[in-house]
């Protein structure tokens, strides 16, 4: 059988059947509808053409079209076989090439950055939805960060980023720029890589870019387990005892932070802590049940007295403060509480290991609340599977990575267990 052939799916049909083009690509097969139909009795299965019978209308025109279609496909195949450097012809590429010839359309040329800018604008306006929902403001903000990173790279190289040069070489050079020129830490580089992958997939979906060297198949996001801090029970008590009677702003931040410390919820879910989400077990144990904003999964956590007290303080409506403001203010709060233990943070920068010493309060953020909740419960011997119902982790392996216990703390836990 030749690489290019034509066939009917139902050889024994009694009604007109579609004529399909087939093309062998190694072990795979490309199939494309010609949109023409023919009765199986009028089809020559040996030649792959309509039989030369007077009763078969338009047989000459259809056979002529099939001949032309075969030549076009064979021509595309030769083009890829003889290209320098050689490019692998995939089913996706063959379809794009074929349709561009058979269905030429007037297209407004758009640049890579124009397309990404339009994509971001559509996400912000709600024109583009994510599984039927508007994209979160934080996600859009992150994508804009990735967009600006690419613009900065283009300015650095003095070469325009086009659909044609989005390949493996570009990927490697962009990572090198982020790593060696910007001197970003590994996880920061990984974030920029994630944003770029999102953009590339959108370009491919819009048929503006052909991944002809398989970039998306090999693109791996860089990551390393961050050295994050958590707050011990004693440190949380210090935060609770800070006198903020003359600082209402910081008092509100503390209350929100304590909500996170006592529920284990993400900051995006703190405002779901309200009476309508409170429930009670058959044994009269109160708990909070919410649908997580990020994952849409159900999360449950105990309803602690301090959480009820904070809600009562605000008539069950928590004060709204931006995450950026909370992140800035919780550092101030922890500094006032005297949480100034020296901590060593090790990270990879510019391909080498970097060790920095900070006072603990400098490393505290909204996420510290969630991390502290999980770590303290784990230290108390609570089953990890129960804690995961509040944190939303789906695998115990990832949950263990999330815990922030150093070797000495693990040894203390082991000693207590053996004792």
C-alpha positions in Angstrom: 0.0 0.0 0.0 1.3 3.4 -0.9 1.7 6.1 1.8 -1.3 8.0 0.4 -4.5 6.2 -0.2 -8.3 6.7 -0.2 -10.9 4.4 1.5 -14.5 4.1 2.7 -15.0 3.1 6.4 -18.1 1.0 5.6 -17.5 -1.2 2.6 -20.9 -2.9 2.9 -23.0 0.2 3.4 -26.2 0.7 1.3 -26.1 4.5 1.6 -23.4 6.9 0.3 -20.2 6.8 2.4 -17.6 9.5 3.0 -14.4 9.1 1.1 -11.4 9.4 3.4 -7.8 10.1 2.6 -5.3 8.0 4.5 -1.6 8.6 4.9 0.9 6.3 6.7 3.2 8.0 9.2 5.4 5.1 10.5 3.2 3.1 12.9 0.5 5.9 12.9 -2.0 6.8 10.3 -3.4 10.2 9.3 -7.0 10.3 8.2 -8.7 13.2 6.5 -12.3 13.6 5.2 -12.6 14.6 1.5 -16.2 15.6 2.2 -17.3 13.6 -0.9 -19.6 10.6 -0.6 -20.1 7.6 -2.8 -22.1 4.4 -2.8 -19.8 1.5 -1.9 -21.0 -0.4 -5.1 -19.6 2.5 -7.1 -16.2 2.5 -5.4 -13.2 0.6 -6.7 -11.5 -0.7 -3.6 -8.4 -1.8 -5.5 -7.6 1.6 -7.1 -9.1 3.8 -4.4 -11.2 5.7 -7.0 -14.7 5.9 -8.3 -15.6 3.3 -10.9 -15.7 4.5 -14.4 -19.4 4.0 -14.9 -21.8 6.4 -16.6 -24.3 6.2 -13.8 -21.7 7.6 -11.3 -22.2 11.3 -11.5 -19.2 13.6 -11.2 -16.8 10.7 -11.3 -14.3 12.5 -13.4 -14.2 15.6 -11.3 -14.1 13.7 -8.0 -11.3 11.3 -9.2 -9.4 14.3 -10.5 -9.7 16.0 -7.1 -8.5 12.8 -5.4 -5.5 12.8 -7.7 -4.7 16.4 -6.9 -5.1 15.7 -3.2 -2.7 12.8 -3.3 -0.1 14.9 -5.1 -0.5 17.6 -2.4 0.0 15.2 0.5 3.0 13.5 -1.2 4.5 17.0 -1.8 4.1 17.9 1.9 5.8 14.6 2.8 8.8 15.3 0.4 9.1 18.8 1.8 9.6 17.5 5.4 11.9 14.6 4.3 14.2 17.0 2.5 14.1 19.9 4.9 17.3 21.0 6.5 17.4 20.5 9.4 15.1 17.5 8.9 11.7 17.9 10.5 9.4 15.1 11.5 6.0 15.1 9.8 3.3 14.5 12.4 -0.4 14.1 11.9 -1.0 17.5 13.4 1.5 19.2 11.1 0.1 17.4 8.1 -3.4 18.6 8.9 -2.3 22.2 9.2 -0.3 22.1 6.0 -3.1 20.4 4.1 -5.8 22.8 5.3 -3.6 25.8 4.6 -3.5 24.7 0.9 -7.1 23.5 0.6 -8.8 26.3 2.6 -6.7 29.4 2.1 -8.1 32.3 4.1 -7.3 35.9 4.5 -5.6 36.2 7.9 -4.7 39.4 9.7 -1.0 38.9 10.7 -0.5 39.2 14.4 2.8 39.2 16.3 3.6 36.9 19.2 3.3 39.7 21.8 0.1 41.1 20.2 -1.5 37.6 20.6 -0.4 37.2 24.2 -1.6 40.7 25.0 -5.0 39.9 23.5 -5.1 36.6 25.4 -4.4 38.4 28.7 -7.0 41.1 28.0 -9.6 38.4 27.2 -8.8 36.6 30.4 -9.2 39.9 32.4 -12.5 40.9 30.7 -14.0 37.4 31.1 -14.1 36.7 27.3 -11.9 33.7 28.0 -13.1 31.4 30.7 -11.3 28.7 32.6 -13.7 25.7 32.9 -16.6 28.1 32.7 -15.3 30.4 35.3 -13.4 33.7 35.1 -9.7 33.5 35.7 -8.6 34.5 39.1 -7.0 38.0 39.4 -3.9 36.5 40.9 -3.5 34.1 37.9 -3.8 37.0 35.5 -1.3 38.9 37.5 1.2 36.0 37.3 0.6 35.7 33.5 1.4 39.4 33.1 4.6 38.8 35.0 5.5 36.1 32.5 4.6 38.4 29.6 6.8 41.2 31.0 9.7 38.7 31.5 9.5 37.8 27.8 9.5 41.5 26.8 12.5 42.1 29.0 14.3 39.1 27.3 13.5 40.5 23.9 15.0 43.9 24.9 18.1 42.2 26.3 18.7 40.1 23.1 17.7 42.9 20.7 16.0 40.2 18.6 12.3 40.1 18.2 10.5 37.0 19.5 8.4 35.6 16.6 6.4 32.5 16.1 9.2 31.2 13.9 11.9 31.3 16.5 9.9 29.7 19.4 11.9 26.5 19.6 14.1 24.4 21.9 17.0 26.8 21.4 14.9 29.8 22.4 13.7 27.9 25.5 17.3 27.1 26.6 18.5 30.7 25.9 15.6 32.2 27.8 16.3 29.9 30.8 19.9 31.0 30.7 18.8 34.6 30.7 16.6 34.1 33.7 19.3 32.1 35.6 22.5 33.9 34.8 21.5 37.5 33.9 18.5 38.0 36.1 20.0 35.7 38.8 16.6 34.3 39.7 16.3 31.4 42.1 15.3 28.1 40.7 11.6 28.2 41.7 11.3 31.7 40.2 12.8 30.5 36.9 10.3 27.6 37.1 7.4 30.1 37.4 8.5 32.0 34.3 8.7 28.6 32.5 5.2 27.8 33.5 3.9 31.1 32.1 5.7 30.5 28.8 4.3 27.0 28.5 0.8 28.4 28.9 1.4 31.0 26.2 2.9 28.4 23.8 -0.1 26.2 24.2 -2.5 29.0 23.5 -0.4 29.9 20.3 -0.6 26.3 19.2 -4.3 26.1 19.9 -4.9 29.2 17.8 -2.8 27.6 15.0 -0.4 30.5 15.0 2.6 28.4 16.0 3.7 24.9 15.0 5.8 23.0 17.5 7.9 21.5 14.8 10.8 20.5 17.0 8.7 19.1 19.9 9.4 21.9 22.4 6.4 21.2 24.5 7.3 17.5 24.7 10.6 18.2 26.4 9.9 21.5 28.3 10.4 20.7 32.0 9.8 23.2 34.7 12.7 23.7 37.1 11.9 23.3 40.8 13.6 22.7 44.1 12.0 22.1 47.5 12.0 25.6 49.2 13.3 26.1 52.7 10.3 27.7 54.3 9.6 28.5 57.9 6.6 27.6 60.1 5.5 29.1 63.4 5.5 26.9 66.5 2.7 26.9 69.0 4.7 29.1 71.4 5.3 31.6 68.6 1.6 31.7 67.8 0.9 32.4 71.4 3.4 35.3 71.3 1.5 36.7 68.3 -1.8 36.4 70.2 -0.4 38.3 73.2 1.0 41.3 71.3 -0.8 44.5 72.5 -2.4 46.1 69.4 -5.0 48.2 71.2 -3.5 51.3 69.6 -3.0 49.7 66.1 -6.4 48.7 64.6 -4.8 48.0 61.2 -2.3 45.5 62.5 -5.0 44.1 64.8 -7.2 43.2 61.9 -4.2 41.6 60.0 -3.5 39.5 63.1 -7.1 38.3 63.3 -7.0 37.2 59.6 -3.6 35.6 60.1 -5.0 33.7 63.1 -7.9 32.4 61.0 -5.3 30.9 58.6 -3.2 29.5 61.5 -6.2 27.8 63.0 -7.9 26.5 59.8 -5.1 25.5 57.5 -7.0 27.1 54.6 -5.3 29.0 51.7 -5.5 32.8 52.0 -8.1 32.8 49.2 -10.4 30.7 51.4 -10.1 32.7 54.6 -13.2 34.6 53.8 -15.2 31.4 53.5 -14.9 31.1 57.3 -18.5 32.1 58.2 -21.4 30.6 60.0 -23.1 29.1 56.9 -20.1 26.9 56.4 -20.1 25.6 60.0 -21.3 22.0 60.6 -21.5 19.6 63.5 -20.8 15.8 63.6 -23.0 13.2 65.2 -20.8 13.5 68.2 -21.4 17.2 68.5 -17.9 18.2 67.2 -18.0 21.5 65.3 -16.1 21.9 62.0 -15.9 24.1 58.9 -16.6 22.7 55.4 -15.8 24.7 52.3 -15.2 24.3 48.6 -11.7 25.4 47.9 -11.4 28.4 45.5 -8.3 27.0 43.8 -9.0 23.3 43.4 -12.8 23.2 43.8 -12.3 20.3 46.2 -14.1 20.1 49.5 -11.9 20.9 52.6 -12.9 20.4 56.2 -11.2 21.6 59.4 -12.1 21.8 63.1 -13.9 24.9 64.2 -11.7 26.2 67.0 -13.0 28.6 69.7 -10.6 31.3 68.7 -12.0 31.3 65.2 -15.5 31.8 66.5 -14.3 34.6 68.8 -12.7 36.4 65.9 -15.9 36.1 63.8 -18.0 37.4 66.7 -15.7 40.4 67.0 -16.6 41.4 63.4 -20.3 40.4 63.4 -19.4 37.3 61.3 -18.0 39.4 58.5 -14.2 39.3 58.4 -12.3 42.5 57.4 -11.1 42.5 53.8 -7.4 43.2 53.4 -5.3 42.6 50.3 -2.9 39.6 50.3 -0.1 42.0 49.5 -0.9 44.1 52.6 -1.2 41.1 54.8 2.1 39.7 53.6 3.8 43.0 54.5 2.0 43.4 57.8 2.5 39.9 59.2 6.2 40.5 59.1 5.8 43.6 61.2 3.5 41.6 63.5 6.0 38.8 64.0 8.8 41.2 64.6 6.7 42.9 67.4 6.1 39.4 68.8 9.9 38.9 69.1 10.0 36.0 66.6 13.6 36.8 65.6 15.3 33.4 65.7 18.0 33.2 63.1 17.1 30.9 60.2 19.3 29.7 57.3 17.8 29.7 53.8 19.6 27.7 51.1 18.7 28.1 47.5 20.2 27.7 44.0 21.1 30.9 42.2 23.0 31.3 39.0 23.7 27.6 39.0 25.3 27.6 42.4 24.2 27.3 46.0 23.4 30.4 48.0 23.1 30.5 51.8 21.4 33.5 53.5 20.7 34.2 57.1 17.5 35.9 58.1 15.6 36.7 61.3 12.5 34.4 61.2 9.9 37.2 61.0 11.4 38.2 57.7 10.3 34.9 56.1 6.7 34.9 57.3 3.9 35.3 54.8 0.2 34.3 54.5 1.3 30.8 53.4 3.1 30.4 56.7 -0.2 30.1 58.4 -1.3 27.1 56.4 2.1 25.5 56.7 2.2 26.0 60.5 -1.3 24.5 60.9 -0.2 21.3 59.2 3.2 21.0 60.8 1.9 21.6 64.3 -0.8 19.0 64.0 1.7 16.5 62.5 4.0 17.2 65.5 1.0 16.4 67.8 0.7 13.0 66.2 -2.5 13.7 64.1 -2.8 11.3 61.2 -1.5 13.0 58.0 -4.6 11.8 56.1 -6.8 13.8 58.5 -4.7 16.9 58.2 -4.8 16.6 54.4 -8.6 17.1 54.5 -8.0 20.7 55.5 -4.8 21.4 53.5 -6.2 19.9 50.3 -3.1 17.7 49.5 -4.0 14.7 47.5 -1.0 12.5 48.1 0.9 11.8 51.3 4.2 12.2 49.5 3.5 15.8 48.6 2.1 16.5 52.1 5.3 15.3 53.8 7.3 17.6 51.6 5.0 20.4 52.7 5.8 19.9 56.4 8.6 22.2 57.7 10.4 20.1 60.3 14.2 20.0 60.4 16.1 16.8 61.3 16.3 17.6 65.0 12.5 18.0 65.2 11.9 14.7 63.4 14.3 13.1 66.0 12.4 14.6 68.9 9.2 13.2 67.5 10.8 9.8 67.1 12.1 9.9 70.7 8.6 10.8 72.0 7.1 8.0 70.0 9.7 5.5 71.3 9.4 6.8 74.8 
